[in-house]
Amino acid sequence: EPVDGMITLRCLMDRFSLEIFINDGRQTASFTLYTPQNAEGITFAAEGEAEISVEKYTLSF
């Protein structure tokens, strides 16, 4: 449910999975992704008003 009329999503994504934390973790969702190895971009869409902030982290092993 919205908090003060808003819903917040924090999405953590890598090539094979997506974790979504809704309203600071009050609800969560986990997904397995089958991303093509040649994928080079990501797209976001929303109905209505949305404020989007994206941070990219590069992990080294």
PDB file of N, CA, C, O and CB in Angstrom:
ATOM      1  N   GLU A   1       0.830  -1.192   0.000  1.00  0.00           N
ATOM      2  CA  GLU A   1       0.000   0.000   0.000  1.00  0.00           C
ATOM      3  C   GLU A   1       0.864   1.242   0.000  1.00  0.00           C
ATOM      4  O   GLU A   1       1.960   1.232   0.561  1.00  0.00           O
ATOM      5  CB  GLU A   1      -0.938   0.006   1.201  1.00  0.00           C
ATOM      6  N   PRO A   2       0.397   2.299  -0.612  1.00  0.00           N
ATOM      7  CA  PRO A   2       1.160   3.545  -0.625  1.00  0.00           C
ATOM      8  C   PRO A   2       1.375   4.094   0.790  1.00  0.00           C
ATOM      9  O   PRO A   2       0.527   3.934   1.668  1.00  0.00           O
ATOM     10  CB  PRO A   2       0.446   4.587  -1.485  1.00  0.00           C
ATOM     11  N   VAL A   3       2.515   4.737   0.989  1.00  0.00           N
ATOM     12  CA  VAL A   3       2.832   5.442   2.223  1.00  0.00           C
ATOM     13  C   VAL A   3       2.890   6.916   1.868  1.00  0.00           C
ATOM     14  O   VAL A   3       3.702   7.320   1.036  1.00  0.00           O
ATOM     15  CB  VAL A   3       4.187   4.938   2.867  1.00  0.00           C
ATOM     16  N   ASP A   4       2.046   7.721   2.482  1.00  0.00           N
ATOM     17  CA  ASP A   4       1.940   9.144   2.141  1.00  0.00           C
ATOM     18  C   ASP A   4       1.686   9.339   0.650  1.00  0.00           C
ATOM     19  O   ASP A   4       2.190  10.287   0.048  1.00  0.00           O
ATOM     20  CB  ASP A   4       3.213   9.889   2.555  1.00  0.00           C
ATOM     21  N   GLY A   5       0.898   8.434   0.055  1.00  0.00           N
ATOM     22  CA  GLY A   5       0.527   8.529  -1.350  1.00  0.00           C
ATOM     23  C   GLY A   5       1.591   8.042  -2.316  1.00  0.00           C
ATOM     24  O   GLY A   5       1.439   8.191  -3.529  1.00  0.00           O
ATOM     25  N   MET A   6       2.680   7.454  -1.792  1.00  0.00           N
ATOM     26  CA  MET A   6       3.772   7.024  -2.666  1.00  0.00           C
ATOM     27  C   MET A   6       4.130   5.565  -2.409  1.00  0.00           C
ATOM     28  O   MET A   6       3.946   5.045  -1.308  1.00  0.00           O
ATOM     29  CB  MET A   6       5.006   7.914  -2.461  1.00  0.00           C
ATOM     30  N   ILE A   7       4.636   4.928  -3.436  1.00  0.00           N
ATOM     31  CA  ILE A   7       5.208   3.586  -3.329  1.00  0.00           C
ATOM     32  C   ILE A   7       6.668   3.700  -3.738  1.00  0.00           C
ATOM     33  O   ILE A   7       6.982   4.261  -4.787  1.00  0.00           O
ATOM     34  CB  ILE A   7       4.430   2.535  -4.227  1.00  0.00           C
ATOM     35  N   THR A   8       7.561   3.167  -2.909  1.00  0.00           N
ATOM     36  CA  THR A   8       8.972   3.185  -3.262  1.00  0.00           C
ATOM     37  C   THR A   8       9.413   1.772  -3.636  1.00  0.00           C
ATOM     38  O   THR A   8       8.997   0.788  -3.025  1.00  0.00           O
ATOM     39  CB  THR A   8       9.829   3.742  -2.094  1.00  0.00           C
ATOM     40  N   LEU A   9      10.256   1.702  -4.645  1.00  0.00           N
ATOM     41  CA  LEU A   9      10.823   0.432  -5.097  1.00  0.00           C
ATOM     42  C   LEU A   9      12.333   0.563  -5.101  1.00  0.00           C
ATOM     43  O   LEU A   9      12.872   1.545  -5.611  1.00  0.00           O
ATOM     44  CB  LEU A   9      10.292   0.037  -6.513  1.00  0.00           C
ATOM     45  N   ARG A  10      13.012  -0.409  -4.542  1.00  0.00           N
ATOM     46  CA  ARG A  10      14.469  -0.511  -4.676  1.00  0.00           C
ATOM     47  C   ARG A  10      14.721  -1.818  -5.400  1.00  0.00           C
ATOM     48  O   ARG A  10      14.371  -2.889  -4.905  1.00  0.00           O
ATOM     49  CB  ARG A  10      15.219  -0.458  -3.267  1.00  0.00           C
ATOM     50  N   CYS A  11      15.325  -1.731  -6.565  1.00  0.00           N
ATOM     51  CA  CYS A  11      15.547  -2.907  -7.408  1.00  0.00           C
ATOM     52  C   CYS A  11      17.041  -3.176  -7.508  1.00  0.00           C
ATOM     53  O   CYS A  11      17.823  -2.290  -7.851  1.00  0.00           O
ATOM     54  CB  CYS A  11      14.930  -2.708  -8.822  1.00  0.00           C
ATOM     55  N   LEU A  12      17.420  -4.391  -7.208  1.00  0.00           N
ATOM     56  CA  LEU A  12      18.799  -4.833  -7.357  1.00  0.00           C
ATOM     57  C   LEU A  12      18.808  -5.887  -8.446  1.00  0.00           C
ATOM     58  O   LEU A  12      18.078  -6.877  -8.382  1.00  0.00           O
ATOM     59  CB  LEU A  12      19.388  -5.389  -6.009  1.00  0.00           C
ATOM     60  N   MET A  13      19.639  -5.663  -9.439  1.00  0.00           N
ATOM     61  CA  MET A  13      19.581  -6.509 -10.623  1.00  0.00           C
ATOM     62  C   MET A  13      20.983  -6.879 -11.072  1.00  0.00           C
ATOM     63  O   MET A  13      21.892  -6.049 -11.054  1.00  0.00           O
ATOM     64  CB  MET A  13      18.824  -5.807 -11.757  1.00  0.00           C
ATOM     65  N   ASP A  14      21.150  -8.127 -11.473  1.00  0.00           N
ATOM     66  CA  ASP A  14      22.352  -8.524 -12.171  1.00  0.00           C
ATOM     67  C   ASP A  14      21.916  -9.250 -13.438  1.00  0.00           C
ATOM     68  O   ASP A  14      20.742  -9.197 -13.804  1.00  0.00           O
ATOM     69  CB  ASP A  14      23.272  -9.421 -11.273  1.00  0.00           C
ATOM     70  N   ARG A  15      22.825  -9.916 -14.101  1.00  0.00           N
ATOM     71  CA  ARG A  15      22.483 -10.520 -15.383  1.00  0.00           C
ATOM     72  C   ARG A  15      21.450 -11.642 -15.243  1.00  0.00           C
ATOM     73  O   ARG A  15      20.756 -11.961 -16.209  1.00  0.00           O
ATOM     74  CB  ARG A  15      23.736 -11.057 -16.047  1.00  0.00           C
ATOM     75  N   PHE A  16      21.340 -12.240 -14.064  1.00  0.00           N
ATOM     76  CA  PHE A  16      20.474 -13.416 -13.914  1.00  0.00           C
ATOM     77  C   PHE A  16      19.364 -13.291 -12.877  1.00  0.00           C
ATOM     78  O   PHE A  16      18.543 -14.200 -12.763  1.00  0.00           O
ATOM     79  CB  PHE A  16      21.303 -14.579 -13.566  1.00  0.00           C
ATOM     80  N   SER A  17      19.308 -12.196 -12.116  1.00  0.00           N
ATOM     81  CA  SER A  17      18.277 -12.102 -11.084  1.00  0.00           C
ATOM     82  C   SER A  17      17.842 -10.660 -10.845  1.00  0.00           C
ATOM     83  O   SER A  17      18.550  -9.710 -11.178  1.00  0.00           O
ATOM     84  CB  SER A  17      18.781 -12.710  -9.786  1.00  0.00           C
ATOM     85  N   LEU A  18      16.668 -10.531 -10.264  1.00  0.00           N
ATOM     86  CA  LEU A  18      16.101  -9.235  -9.903  1.00  0.00           C
ATOM     87  C   LEU A  18      15.469  -9.368  -8.528  1.00  0.00           C
ATOM     88  O   LEU A  18      14.643 -10.252  -8.302  1.00  0.00           O
ATOM     89  CB  LEU A  18      15.055  -8.748 -10.962  1.00  0.00           C
ATOM     90  N   GLU A  19      15.853  -8.491  -7.611  1.00  0.00           N
ATOM     91  CA  GLU A  19      15.264  -8.424  -6.272  1.00  0.00           C
ATOM     92  C   GLU A  19      14.577  -7.067  -6.151  1.00  0.00           C
ATOM     93  O   GLU A  19      15.177  -6.040  -6.468  1.00  0.00           O
ATOM     94  CB  GLU A  19      16.354  -8.626  -5.138  1.00  0.00           C
ATOM     95  N   ILE A  20      13.334  -7.053  -5.698  1.00  0.00           N
ATOM     96  CA  ILE A  20      12.590  -5.808  -5.536  1.00  0.00           C
ATOM     97  C   ILE A  20      12.173  -5.674  -4.083  1.00  0.00           C
ATOM     98  O   ILE A  20      11.592  -6.591  -3.502  1.00  0.00           O
ATOM     99  CB  ILE A  20      11.351  -5.764  -6.475  1.00  0.00           C
ATOM    100  N   PHE A  21      12.479  -4.517  -3.500  1.00  0.00           N
ATOM    101  CA  PHE A  21      12.096  -4.210  -2.128  1.00  0.00           C
ATOM    102  C   PHE A  21      11.087  -3.071  -2.192  1.00  0.00           C
ATOM    103  O   PHE A  21      11.408  -1.978  -2.660  1.00  0.00           O
ATOM    104  CB  PHE A  21      13.346  -3.831  -1.240  1.00  0.00           C
ATOM    105  N   ILE A  22       9.881  -3.322  -1.728  1.00  0.00           N
ATOM    106  CA  ILE A  22       8.771  -2.380  -1.838  1.00  0.00           C
ATOM    107  C   ILE A  22       8.566  -1.705  -0.494  1.00  0.00           C
ATOM    108  O   ILE A  22       8.467  -2.368   0.538  1.00  0.00           O
ATOM    109  CB  ILE A  22       7.470  -3.092  -2.302  1.00  0.00           C
ATOM    110  N   ASN A  23       8.503  -0.368  -0.517  1.00  0.00           N
ATOM    111  CA  ASN A  23       8.309   0.431   0.699  1.00  0.00           C
ATOM    112  C   ASN A  23       9.257  -0.005   1.811  1.00  0.00           C
ATOM    113  O   ASN A  23       8.834  -0.425   2.888  1.00  0.00           O
ATOM    114  CB  ASN A  23       6.860   0.322   1.181  1.00  0.00           C
ATOM    115  N   ASP A  24      10.553   0.107   1.515  1.00  0.00           N
ATOM    116  CA  ASP A  24      11.616  -0.196   2.481  1.00  0.00           C
ATOM    117  C   ASP A  24      11.558  -1.621   3.003  1.00  0.00           C
ATOM    118  O   ASP A  24      11.838  -1.859   4.178  1.00  0.00           O
ATOM    119  CB  ASP A  24      11.540   0.758   3.641  1.00  0.00           C
ATOM    120  N   GLY A  25      11.201  -2.568   2.152  1.00  0.00           N
ATOM    121  CA  GLY A  25      11.224  -3.979   2.509  1.00  0.00           C
ATOM    122  C   GLY A  25       9.960  -4.513   3.144  1.00  0.00           C
ATOM    123  O   GLY A  25       9.940  -5.659   3.594  1.00  0.00           O
ATOM    124  N   ARG A  26       8.905  -3.722   3.194  1.00  0.00           N
ATOM    125  CA  ARG A  26       7.640  -4.232   3.750  1.00  0.00           C
ATOM    126  C   ARG A  26       7.113  -5.400   2.927  1.00  0.00           C
ATOM    127  O   ARG A  26       6.446  -6.295   3.447  1.00  0.00           O
ATOM    128  CB  ARG A  26       6.583  -3.112   3.807  1.00  0.00           C
ATOM    129  N   GLN A  27       7.423  -5.375   1.644  1.00  0.00           N
ATOM    130  CA  GLN A  27       7.144  -6.501   0.751  1.00  0.00           C
ATOM    131  C   GLN A  27       8.354  -6.663  -0.151  1.00  0.00           C
ATOM    132  O   GLN A  27       9.063  -5.699  -0.440  1.00  0.00           O
ATOM    133  CB  GLN A  27       5.825  -6.278  -0.090  1.00  0.00           C
ATOM    134  N   THR A  28       8.583  -7.891  -0.593  1.00  0.00           N
ATOM    135  CA  THR A  28       9.718  -8.166  -1.470  1.00  0.00           C
ATOM    136  C   THR A  28       9.291  -9.110  -2.582  1.00  0.00           C
ATOM    137  O   THR A  28       8.270  -9.791  -2.485  1.00  0.00           O
ATOM    138  CB  THR A  28      10.898  -8.765  -0.674  1.00  0.00           C
ATOM    139  N   ALA A  29      10.087  -9.137  -3.634  1.00  0.00           N
ATOM    140  CA  ALA A  29       9.858 -10.069  -4.739  1.00  0.00           C
ATOM    141  C   ALA A  29      11.216 -10.440  -5.329  1.00  0.00           C
ATOM    142  O   ALA A  29      12.118  -9.607  -5.406  1.00  0.00           O
ATOM    143  CB  ALA A  29       8.913  -9.445  -5.836  1.00  0.00           C
ATOM    144  N   SER A  30      11.350 -11.692  -5.740  1.00  0.00           N
ATOM    145  CA  SER A  30      12.578 -12.192  -6.355  1.00  0.00           C
ATOM    146  C   SER A  30      12.240 -12.865  -7.670  1.00  0.00           C
ATOM    147  O   SER A  30      11.249 -13.587  -7.774  1.00  0.00           O
ATOM    148  CB  SER A  30      13.316 -13.174  -5.414  1.00  0.00           C
ATOM    149  N   PHE A  31      13.076 -12.623  -8.682  1.00  0.00           N
ATOM    150  CA  PHE A  31      12.844 -13.183 -10.004  1.00  0.00           C
ATOM    151  C   PHE A  31      14.153 -13.707 -10.575  1.00  0.00           C
ATOM    152  O   PHE A  31      15.220 -13.161 -10.294  1.00  0.00           O
ATOM    153  CB  PHE A  31      12.223 -12.132 -10.944  1.00  0.00           C
ATOM    154  N   THR A  32      14.075 -14.752 -11.367  1.00  0.00           N
ATOM    155  CA  THR A  32      15.203 -15.223 -12.152  1.00  0.00           C
ATOM    156  C   THR A  32      15.031 -14.696 -13.568  1.00  0.00           C
ATOM    157  O   THR A  32      13.952 -14.795 -14.151  1.00  0.00           O
ATOM    158  CB  THR A  32      15.307 -16.785 -12.131  1.00  0.00           C
ATOM    159  N   LEU A  33      16.105 -14.133 -14.118  1.00  0.00           N
ATOM    160  CA  LEU A  33      16.068 -13.558 -15.456  1.00  0.00           C
ATOM    161  C   LEU A  33      16.916 -14.394 -16.402  1.00  0.00           C
ATOM    162  O   LEU A  33      17.930 -14.961 -15.996  1.00  0.00           O
ATOM    163  CB  LEU A  33      16.558 -12.099 -15.438  1.00  0.00           C
ATOM    164  N   TYR A  34      16.515 -14.470 -17.624  1.00  0.00           N
ATOM    165  CA  TYR A  34      17.279 -15.140 -18.661  1.00  0.00           C
ATOM    166  C   TYR A  34      17.678 -14.092 -19.690  1.00  0.00           C
ATOM    167  O   TYR A  34      17.085 -13.999 -20.765  1.00  0.00           O
ATOM    168  CB  TYR A  34      16.464 -16.305 -19.316  1.00  0.00           C
ATOM    169  N   THR A  35      18.687 -13.309 -19.344  1.00  0.00           N
ATOM    170  CA  THR A  35      19.127 -12.192 -20.161  1.00  0.00           C
ATOM    171  C   THR A  35      20.075 -12.677 -21.260  1.00  0.00           C
ATOM    172  O   THR A  35      21.027 -13.403 -20.971  1.00  0.00           O
ATOM    173  CB  THR A  35      19.811 -11.126 -19.289  1.00  0.00           C
ATOM    174  N   PRO A  36      19.833 -12.292 -22.500  1.00  0.00           N
ATOM    175  CA  PRO A  36      20.775 -12.649 -23.566  1.00  0.00           C
ATOM    176  C   PRO A  36      22.170 -12.074 -23.262  1.00  0.00           C
ATOM    177  O   PRO A  36      22.277 -10.956 -22.759  1.00  0.00           O
ATOM    178  CB  PRO A  36      20.262 -12.129 -24.940  1.00  0.00           C
ATOM    179  N   GLN A  37      23.203 -12.806 -23.556  1.00  0.00           N
ATOM    180  CA  GLN A  37      24.569 -12.356 -23.278  1.00  0.00           C
ATOM    181  C   GLN A  37      24.918 -11.072 -24.025  1.00  0.00           C
ATOM    182  O   GLN A  37      25.794 -10.330 -23.578  1.00  0.00           O
ATOM    183  CB  GLN A  37      25.560 -13.446 -23.647  1.00  0.00           C
ATOM    184  N   ASN A  38      24.263 -10.790 -25.143  1.00  0.00           N
ATOM    185  CA  ASN A  38      24.565  -9.582 -25.913  1.00  0.00           C
ATOM    186  C   ASN A  38      23.716  -8.378 -25.488  1.00  0.00           C
ATOM    187  O   ASN A  38      23.763  -7.337 -26.143  1.00  0.00           O
ATOM    188  CB  ASN A  38      24.356  -9.854 -27.389  1.00  0.00           C
ATOM    189  N   ALA A  39      22.951  -8.501 -24.413  1.00  0.00           N
ATOM    190  CA  ALA A  39      22.121  -7.381 -23.940  1.00  0.00           C
ATOM    191  C   ALA A  39      23.016  -6.213 -23.539  1.00  0.00           C
ATOM    192  O   ALA A  39      24.037  -6.400 -22.877  1.00  0.00           O
ATOM    193  CB  ALA A  39      21.228  -7.817 -22.739  1.00  0.00           C
ATOM    194  N   GLU A  40      22.622  -4.997 -23.950  1.00  0.00           N
ATOM    195  CA  GLU A  40      23.444  -3.818 -23.682  1.00  0.00           C
ATOM    196  C   GLU A  40      22.688  -2.691 -22.998  1.00  0.00           C
ATOM    197  O   GLU A  40      23.271  -1.634 -22.756  1.00  0.00           O
ATOM    198  CB  GLU A  40      24.026  -3.313 -24.958  1.00  0.00           C
ATOM    199  N   GLY A  41      21.416  -2.875 -22.677  1.00  0.00           N
ATOM    200  CA  GLY A  41      20.668  -1.775 -22.100  1.00  0.00           C
ATOM    201  C   GLY A  41      19.570  -2.247 -21.172  1.00  0.00           C
ATOM    202  O   GLY A  41      19.313  -3.442 -21.031  1.00  0.00           O
ATOM    203  N   ILE A  42      18.936  -1.284 -20.550  1.00  0.00           N
ATOM    204  CA  ILE A  42      17.819  -1.543 -19.659  1.00  0.00           C
ATOM    205  C   ILE A  42      16.802  -0.423 -19.862  1.00  0.00           C
ATOM    206  O   ILE A  42      17.182   0.719 -20.119  1.00  0.00           O
ATOM    207  CB  ILE A  42      18.284  -1.634 -18.161  1.00  0.00           C
ATOM    208  N   THR A  43      15.534  -0.737 -19.752  1.00  0.00           N
ATOM    209  CA  THR A  43      14.474   0.241 -19.963  1.00  0.00           C
ATOM    210  C   THR A  43      13.549   0.254 -18.755  1.00  0.00           C
ATOM    211  O   THR A  43      13.244  -0.799 -18.195  1.00  0.00           O
ATOM    212  CB  THR A  43      13.682  -0.071 -21.256  1.00  0.00           C
ATOM    213  N   PHE A  44      13.104   1.430 -18.353  1.00  0.00           N
ATOM    214  CA  PHE A  44      12.148   1.593 -17.263  1.00  0.00           C
ATOM    215  C   PHE A  44      10.893   2.254 -17.816  1.00  0.00           C
ATOM    216  O   PHE A  44      10.976   3.126 -18.681  1.00  0.00           O
ATOM    217  CB  PHE A  44      12.756   2.434 -16.097  1.00  0.00           C
ATOM    218  N   ALA A  45       9.730   1.841 -17.320  1.00  0.00           N
ATOM    219  CA  ALA A  45       8.464   2.443 -17.739  1.00  0.00           C
ATOM    220  C   ALA A  45       7.538   2.536 -16.537  1.00  0.00           C
ATOM    221  O   ALA A  45       7.626   1.726 -15.614  1.00  0.00           O
ATOM    222  CB  ALA A  45       7.801   1.622 -18.884  1.00  0.00           C
ATOM    223  N   ALA A  46       6.653   3.521 -16.548  1.00  0.00           N
ATOM    224  CA  ALA A  46       5.695   3.691 -15.460  1.00  0.00           C
ATOM    225  C   ALA A  46       4.425   4.317 -16.002  1.00  0.00           C
ATOM    226  O   ALA A  46       4.458   5.086 -16.962  1.00  0.00           O
ATOM    227  CB  ALA A  46       6.287   4.556 -14.325  1.00  0.00           C
ATOM    228  N   GLU A  47       3.315   3.984 -15.382  1.00  0.00           N
ATOM    229  CA  GLU A  47       2.056   4.662 -15.671  1.00  0.00           C
ATOM    230  C   GLU A  47       1.878   5.734 -14.613  1.00  0.00           C
ATOM    231  O   GLU A  47       1.997   5.449 -13.421  1.00  0.00           O
ATOM    232  CB  GLU A  47       0.837   3.661 -15.691  1.00  0.00           C
ATOM    233  N   GLY A  48       1.600   6.947 -15.020  1.00  0.00           N
ATOM    234  CA  GLY A  48       1.470   8.035 -14.066  1.00  0.00           C
ATOM    235  C   GLY A  48       2.820   8.688 -13.819  1.00  0.00           C
ATOM    236  O   GLY A  48       3.723   8.591 -14.650  1.00  0.00           O
ATOM    237  N   GLU A  49       2.957   9.346 -12.691  1.00  0.00           N
ATOM    238  CA  GLU A  49       4.165  10.086 -12.352  1.00  0.00           C
ATOM    239  C   GLU A  49       5.175   9.164 -11.683  1.00  0.00           C
ATOM    240  O   GLU A  49       4.808   8.340 -10.845  1.00  0.00           O
ATOM    241  CB  GLU A  49       3.834  11.276 -11.437  1.00  0.00           C
ATOM    242  N   ALA A  50       6.448   9.301 -12.051  1.00  0.00           N
ATOM    243  CA  ALA A  50       7.512   8.486 -11.457  1.00  0.00           C
ATOM    244  C   ALA A  50       8.795   9.295 -11.370  1.00  0.00           C
ATOM    245  O   ALA A  50       9.114  10.081 -12.263  1.00  0.00           O
ATOM    246  CB  ALA A  50       7.745   7.195 -12.279  1.00  0.00           C
ATOM    247  N   GLU A  51       9.514   9.093 -10.298  1.00  0.00           N
ATOM    248  CA  GLU A  51      10.853   9.661 -10.144  1.00  0.00           C
ATOM    249  C   GLU A  51      11.811   8.481 -10.113  1.00  0.00           C
ATOM    250  O   GLU A  51      11.668   7.587  -9.280  1.00  0.00           O
ATOM    251  CB  GLU A  51      10.978  10.560  -8.835  1.00  0.00           C
ATOM    252  N   ILE A  52      12.786   8.471 -11.014  1.00  0.00           N
ATOM    253  CA  ILE A  52      13.690   7.331 -11.145  1.00  0.00           C
ATOM    254  C   ILE A  52      15.131   7.791 -10.941  1.00  0.00           C
ATOM    255  O   ILE A  52      15.574   8.780 -11.524  1.00  0.00           O
ATOM    256  CB  ILE A  52      13.525   6.653 -12.529  1.00  0.00           C
ATOM    257  N   SER A  53      15.835   7.063 -10.115  1.00  0.00           N
ATOM    258  CA  SER A  53      17.256   7.286  -9.890  1.00  0.00           C
ATOM    259  C   SER A  53      17.965   5.956 -10.111  1.00  0.00           C
ATOM    260  O   SER A  53      17.556   4.939  -9.551  1.00  0.00           O
ATOM    261  CB  SER A  53      17.535   7.857  -8.449  1.00  0.00           C
ATOM    262  N   VAL A  54      19.016   5.950 -10.915  1.00  0.00           N
ATOM    263  CA  VAL A  54      19.713   4.708 -11.252  1.00  0.00           C
ATOM    264  C   VAL A  54      21.179   4.829 -10.859  1.00  0.00           C
ATOM    265  O   VAL A  54      21.833   5.828 -11.159  1.00  0.00           O
ATOM    266  CB  VAL A  54      19.578   4.386 -12.766  1.00  0.00           C
ATOM    267  N   GLU A  55      21.688   3.800 -10.183  1.00  0.00           N
ATOM    268  CA  GLU A  55      23.114   3.707  -9.867  1.00  0.00           C
ATOM    269  C   GLU A  55      23.623   2.395 -10.419  1.00  0.00           C
ATOM    270  O   GLU A  55      23.004   1.348 -10.226  1.00  0.00           O
ATOM    271  CB  GLU A  55      23.377   3.813  -8.327  1.00  0.00           C
ATOM    272  N   LYS A  56      24.744   2.451 -11.101  1.00  0.00           N
ATOM    273  CA  LYS A  56      25.349   1.235 -11.650  1.00  0.00           C
ATOM    274  C   LYS A  56      26.631   0.951 -10.890  1.00  0.00           C
ATOM    275  O   LYS A  56      27.461   1.838 -10.692  1.00  0.00           O
ATOM    276  CB  LYS A  56      25.630   1.376 -13.181  1.00  0.00           C
ATOM    277  N   TYR A  57      26.781  -0.291 -10.467  1.00  0.00           N
ATOM    278  CA  TYR A  57      27.980  -0.735  -9.779  1.00  0.00           C
ATOM    279  C   TYR A  57      28.629  -1.826 -10.618  1.00  0.00           C
ATOM    280  O   TYR A  57      27.954  -2.744 -11.086  1.00  0.00           O
ATOM    281  CB  TYR A  57      27.655  -1.244  -8.339  1.00  0.00           C
ATOM    282  N   THR A  58      29.928  -1.724 -10.806  1.00  0.00           N
ATOM    283  CA  THR A  58      30.658  -2.754 -11.513  1.00  0.00           C
ATOM    284  C   THR A  58      31.383  -3.603 -10.471  1.00  0.00           C
ATOM    285  O   THR A  58      32.154  -3.093  -9.659  1.00  0.00           O
ATOM    286  CB  THR A  58      31.656  -2.138 -12.552  1.00  0.00           C
ATOM    287  N   LEU A  59      31.121  -4.901 -10.512  1.00  0.00           N
ATOM    288  CA  LEU A  59      31.746  -5.808  -9.568  1.00  0.00           C
ATOM    289  C   LEU A  59      32.945  -6.464 -10.226  1.00  0.00           C
ATOM    290  O   LEU A  59      32.879  -6.875 -11.385  1.00  0.00           O
ATOM    291  CB  LEU A  59      30.744  -6.869  -9.071  1.00  0.00           C
ATOM    292  N   SER A  60      34.017  -6.559  -9.502  1.00  0.00           N
ATOM    293  CA  SER A  60      35.187  -7.260 -10.028  1.00  0.00           C
ATOM    294  C   SER A  60      35.462  -8.477  -9.152  1.00  0.00           C
ATOM    295  O   SER A  60      35.239  -8.455  -7.942  1.00  0.00           O
ATOM    296  CB  SER A  60      36.432  -6.318 -10.083  1.00  0.00           C
ATOM    297  N   PHE A  61      35.941  -9.514  -9.775  1.00  0.00           N
ATOM    298  CA  PHE A  61      36.185 -10.765  -9.049  1.00  0.00           C
ATOM    299  C   PHE A  61      37.660 -11.060  -9.005  1.00  0.00           C
ATOM    300  O   PHE A  61      38.070 -12.072  -8.436  1.00  0.00           O
ATOM    301  CB  PHE A  61      35.434 -11.933  -9.694  1.00  0.00           C
TER     302      PHE A  61
END
